[in-house]
Amino acid sequence: MDTIVFATNNAHKLHEVKKMLCGNFNLLSLSEIDIFEDIPEDKPTLEGNAEQKADFIHNKLNINVFADDTGLEIDALNGEPGVYSARYSGKEKDSQANMNKVLDKLKGVENRKAQFRTIICLILNNKKFFFEGIVKGLILNSAQGKDGFGYDPIFQPKGYDCSFAEMPLENKNKISHRGLAVVKLINFLNTNIE
């Protein structure tokens, strides 16, 4: 079984991706390869951050690796919080404070259209590949649901009447930005790893 590192220590992300890989690959997190330092992600785009994180691990260990970056892009806020989604309310990366900031900025705003966008950068056998997943939806007026993480409680995907935080993980993975990007990644790996 081929080993690949997911350059994250985010337990939620790791759990989501492991569920989707169905045991076809030996997926390791950063903690499982004894990397606990903060990986820089200071580029102005999601693509740049994903690539920066993947490069960091690849340059250190020369191992097959992928990294992702995700942004919530809200129409009425000119694409904010975008690349700053995780630290929208400050360096602490406080999800509740981030959601509160979005809800405050959208008070009284009718246009609540938004999208989640994930970019994955894969370094496989010293070559780089990028995969994108987008899900469109709306920002709710208040948080709904207890599951999920990040902005999930205030994001309602198009065609559904509940937030991501109210969905079973299996359902969310089928339609989410990360889920769509990971499906592209898995399809690529299945056809490019013997």
C-alpha positions as CSV (number, residue, x, y, z in Angstrom):
1,M,0.0,0.0,0.0
2,D,1.4,3.4,-1.0
3,T,2.1,6.0,1.7
4,I,1.2,9.6,1.3
5,V,1.3,12.4,3.8
6,F,-1.5,14.9,4.3
7,A,0.2,18.1,5.5
8,T,-2.2,18.8,8.3
9,N,-2.7,18.3,12.0
10,N,-6.3,19.3,11.7
11,A,-8.1,16.2,13.1
12,H,-11.4,17.2,11.4
13,K,-9.8,17.4,8.0
14,L,-7.9,14.2,8.5
15,H,-11.0,12.3,9.6
16,E,-13.0,13.6,6.5
17,V,-10.2,12.6,4.0
18,K,-9.5,9.2,5.6
19,K,-13.2,8.3,5.4
20,M,-13.0,9.1,1.6
21,L,-9.8,7.2,0.9
22,C,-11.4,3.9,2.0
23,G,-8.1,2.4,3.0
24,N,-6.6,2.5,-0.6
25,F,-3.6,4.5,0.7
26,N,-1.7,4.6,4.0
27,L,-2.5,8.3,4.8
28,L,-0.3,9.9,7.4
29,S,-0.7,13.2,9.2
30,L,2.1,15.5,10.2
31,S,2.0,14.3,13.8
32,E,2.4,10.7,12.6
33,I,5.7,11.7,11.0
34,D,6.8,13.7,14.0
35,I,6.3,17.2,12.5
36,F,4.8,19.5,15.0
37,E,6.1,22.9,13.9
38,D,3.9,25.5,12.3
39,I,4.1,25.3,8.5
40,P,4.1,28.7,6.9
41,E,1.0,29.7,4.9
42,D,1.5,33.4,4.2
43,K,0.8,33.5,0.5
44,P,-2.0,35.8,-0.9
45,T,-3.9,32.9,-2.6
46,L,-5.3,29.5,-1.7
47,E,-3.2,28.0,-4.4
48,G,0.0,29.6,-3.0
49,N,-0.7,28.4,0.5
50,A,-1.5,24.8,-0.5
51,E,1.7,24.7,-2.6
52,Q,3.8,26.4,0.2
53,K,2.7,23.7,2.7
54,A,3.3,20.8,0.4
55,D,6.7,22.2,-0.6
56,F,7.7,22.6,3.1
57,I,7.1,18.9,3.8
58,H,8.5,17.6,0.5
59,N,11.7,19.6,0.9
60,K,12.1,18.4,4.4
61,L,11.4,14.7,3.9
62,N,11.3,14.1,0.1
63,I,8.1,12.2,0.5
64,N,4.8,12.1,-1.5
65,V,2.6,14.7,0.1
66,F,-0.5,16.8,-0.4
67,A,-1.7,19.9,1.3
68,D,-4.9,21.9,1.1
69,D,-6.1,25.4,1.7
70,T,-9.7,26.5,1.9
71,G,-11.5,29.8,1.8
72,L,-15.0,31.0,2.4
73,E,-15.7,33.6,-0.3
74,I,-18.7,35.8,0.3
75,D,-20.2,37.9,-2.6
76,A,-21.3,40.8,-0.5
77,L,-17.9,41.0,1.2
78,N,-16.0,41.1,-2.1
79,G,-14.7,37.6,-1.6
80,E,-13.8,37.9,2.1
81,P,-12.7,36.2,4.2
82,G,-11.1,34.1,1.4
83,V,-7.5,33.2,2.0
84,Y,-7.8,34.7,5.5
85,S,-10.7,32.4,6.5
86,A,-9.0,30.6,9.4
87,R,-7.7,33.8,11.0
88,Y,-10.4,36.2,9.9
89,S,-10.9,37.5,13.5
90,G,-7.3,37.1,14.6
91,K,-4.3,34.9,14.8
92,E,-6.0,32.6,17.3
93,K,-8.0,30.9,14.5
94,D,-11.1,31.0,16.7
95,S,-14.0,29.5,14.6
96,Q,-16.7,31.0,16.8
97,A,-15.1,34.5,16.5
98,N,-14.7,34.1,12.8
99,M,-18.4,33.2,12.4
100,N,-19.4,36.1,14.6
101,K,-17.4,38.5,12.4
102,V,-19.1,37.2,9.2
103,L,-22.5,37.4,10.7
104,D,-21.9,41.0,12.0
105,K,-20.6,42.1,8.7
106,L,-23.7,40.7,6.9
107,K,-26.3,42.2,9.3
108,G,-29.1,43.6,7.2
109,V,-27.4,42.4,3.9
110,E,-29.8,40.7,1.6
111,N,-27.2,39.1,-0.8
112,R,-25.9,36.2,1.3
113,K,-24.4,34.2,-1.6
114,A,-21.1,32.5,-0.8
115,Q,-18.9,29.7,-1.9
116,F,-16.4,27.4,-0.2
117,R,-13.3,26.8,-2.3
118,T,-10.6,24.2,-1.6
119,I,-7.3,23.9,-3.5
120,I,-5.2,20.8,-3.0
121,C,-1.5,20.7,-4.1
122,L,-0.1,17.2,-4.6
123,I,3.6,16.5,-4.9
124,L,3.9,13.0,-6.3
125,N,7.3,11.7,-7.5
126,N,8.6,15.3,-7.6
127,K,5.9,16.6,-9.8
128,K,3.1,19.0,-8.7
129,F,-0.6,18.7,-9.4
130,F,-3.5,20.9,-8.3
131,F,-7.1,20.0,-7.7
132,E,-10.0,22.4,-7.0
133,G,-13.4,21.9,-5.3
134,I,-16.1,24.5,-5.1
135,V,-19.5,24.4,-3.4
136,K,-21.9,27.3,-3.7
137,G,-24.5,28.3,-1.1
138,L,-25.7,30.9,1.4
139,I,-24.6,32.4,4.7
140,L,-27.4,31.8,7.3
141,N,-28.5,34.4,9.7
142,S,-27.3,32.4,12.7
143,A,-25.3,29.2,13.4
144,Q,-27.2,25.9,13.0
145,G,-26.0,22.5,14.0
146,K,-23.3,21.0,16.2
147,D,-21.2,18.9,13.8
148,G,-18.6,20.0,11.3
149,F,-16.0,22.7,12.0
150,G,-15.0,26.1,10.9
151,Y,-17.8,28.0,9.2
152,D,-20.0,24.9,8.7
153,P,-22.8,26.0,11.1
154,I,-23.4,29.2,9.1
155,F,-23.1,27.8,5.5
156,Q,-26.1,26.3,3.8
157,P,-25.1,24.5,0.5
158,K,-27.2,25.2,-2.5
159,G,-30.1,22.8,-2.9
160,Y,-30.2,21.9,0.8
161,D,-32.3,23.3,3.7
162,C,-29.7,22.7,6.4
163,S,-26.2,23.8,7.3
164,F,-23.1,21.7,6.8
165,A,-23.0,21.3,10.6
166,E,-26.4,19.6,10.5
167,M,-25.4,17.1,7.8
168,P,-24.1,13.6,8.4
169,L,-20.4,13.5,7.5
170,E,-21.0,11.0,4.6
171,N,-23.5,13.4,3.0
172,K,-21.3,16.4,3.5
173,N,-18.3,14.6,2.0
174,K,-20.3,14.0,-1.2
175,I,-20.9,17.6,-1.9
176,S,-18.4,19.7,0.0
177,H,-15.6,21.7,-1.5
178,R,-13.0,19.5,0.2
179,G,-14.9,16.4,-0.7
180,L,-15.0,17.4,-4.4
181,A,-11.3,18.3,-4.5
182,V,-10.4,15.0,-2.7
183,V,-12.4,13.0,-5.2
184,K,-10.3,14.5,-8.0
185,L,-7.2,13.8,-6.0
186,I,-8.2,10.1,-5.3
187,N,-9.1,9.5,-9.0
188,F,-5.7,10.9,-10.0
189,L,-3.9,8.8,-7.5
190,N,-5.8,5.7,-8.5
191,T,-4.7,6.1,-12.1
192,N,-1.1,7.3,-11.4
193,I,0.1,5.0,-8.6
194,E,0.7,1.4,-9.5
